[in-house]
Amino acid sequence: MHLVFGLVFELPMVALILGKMGLISRAFFKRWRRHAIVLLVFLAALITPTGDPFTLALVSVPLYLLYELSALLVKNE
């Protein structure tokens, strides 16, 4: 579980590198936001140790904030 959290927290850095290479832009994050929310909640459900909604929210919210931080780090094209 700790390895998954470590990999997820690298998302902004990976997005920044891909943005510098010109592979993704802020429009990419905007276009795929709805899909990302569903995917992040699903990922949070997989990595949480319990099945209660409180723990799911505690994991989902930071994942979504990392997604938005990634979108802010990538330049607008």
C-alpha positions as CSV (number, residue, x, y, z in Angstrom):
1,M,0.0,0.0,0.0
2,H,2.8,2.4,0.8
3,L,4.4,1.8,-2.6
4,V,1.1,2.8,-4.3
5,F,0.9,6.0,-2.3
6,G,4.5,6.8,-3.2
7,L,3.8,6.3,-6.9
8,V,0.7,8.4,-6.8
9,F,2.5,11.3,-5.2
10,E,4.9,11.4,-8.2
11,L,2.0,12.3,-10.5
12,P,2.7,16.1,-10.5
13,M,6.3,15.5,-11.3
14,V,5.5,13.1,-14.2
15,A,2.9,15.6,-15.5
16,L,5.4,18.4,-15.3
17,I,8.0,16.4,-17.3
18,L,5.4,15.3,-19.9
19,G,4.2,18.9,-20.2
20,K,7.8,20.2,-20.8
21,M,8.1,17.5,-23.5
22,G,4.9,18.8,-25.1
23,L,3.0,15.5,-24.7
24,I,0.2,16.9,-22.5
25,S,-1.3,20.3,-21.8
26,R,-3.7,21.8,-19.3
27,A,-6.5,21.2,-21.9
28,F,-5.8,17.5,-21.5
29,F,-6.4,17.6,-17.8
30,K,-9.6,19.7,-18.3
31,R,-10.9,17.3,-21.0
32,W,-10.3,14.2,-18.9
33,R,-11.3,15.5,-15.5
34,R,-14.5,13.6,-15.1
35,H,-12.9,10.3,-16.1
36,A,-10.0,11.0,-13.8
37,I,-12.3,11.6,-10.8
38,V,-14.0,8.2,-11.3
39,L,-10.6,6.5,-11.8
40,L,-9.1,8.2,-8.7
41,V,-12.1,7.1,-6.5
42,F,-11.8,3.6,-7.9
43,L,-8.0,3.6,-7.2
44,A,-8.7,4.9,-3.7
45,A,-11.2,2.1,-3.1
46,L,-8.6,-0.5,-4.1
47,I,-5.8,0.8,-1.9
48,T,-7.8,1.6,1.2
49,P,-7.5,-1.0,3.9
50,T,-11.2,-0.8,5.0
51,G,-14.4,-0.4,3.0
52,D,-16.0,2.6,4.9
53,P,-16.8,5.8,3.0
54,F,-14.8,8.0,5.4
55,T,-11.5,6.2,4.6
56,L,-12.3,6.3,0.9
57,A,-12.8,10.1,1.1
58,L,-9.6,10.5,3.1
59,V,-7.7,8.8,0.3
60,S,-9.7,10.2,-2.7
61,V,-9.5,13.9,-1.8
62,P,-5.6,14.0,-1.7
63,L,-5.5,12.1,-5.0
64,Y,-7.8,14.6,-6.6
65,L,-5.8,17.5,-5.3
66,L,-2.7,16.0,-6.7
67,Y,-4.5,15.7,-10.1
68,E,-5.4,19.4,-9.9
69,L,-1.9,20.3,-8.9
70,S,-0.6,18.4,-11.9
71,A,-3.0,20.4,-14.1
72,L,-1.7,23.7,-12.6
73,L,2.0,22.7,-13.2
74,V,1.5,22.0,-16.9
75,K,1.6,25.0,-19.1
76,N,-1.5,26.1,-21.0
77,E,-1.5,25.6,-24.7
